[in-house]
């Protein structure tokens, strides 16, 4: 074993940690932007998928905490959307009917 292999291992670990931190940060950003458009369920699902990938191999640190935060925000968003659809399903049906009459 030469001494040049040791930094490569350290670089590989740093790359992996940076990759997971980037995924966690991306998941958090997508989860937060999902609230801009209330019916953007696909963004919350994407945020959940990215967060689960980021959390999968992350040790304790920012990547894990950001991933958990992204999971929480995305889950709350999905619950809010489901609640809004249940509470306002009659008004939503009327809106769809009015939009169809315009086209």
Secondary structure, 3 states (H helix, E strand, C coil): CCCHHHHHHHHHHHHHHHHHHHHHHHHHHHHHHCCCCCCCHHHHHHHHHHHHHHHHCCCCCHHHHHHHHHHHHHHHHHHHHHHHHHHCHHHHHHHHHHHHHHC
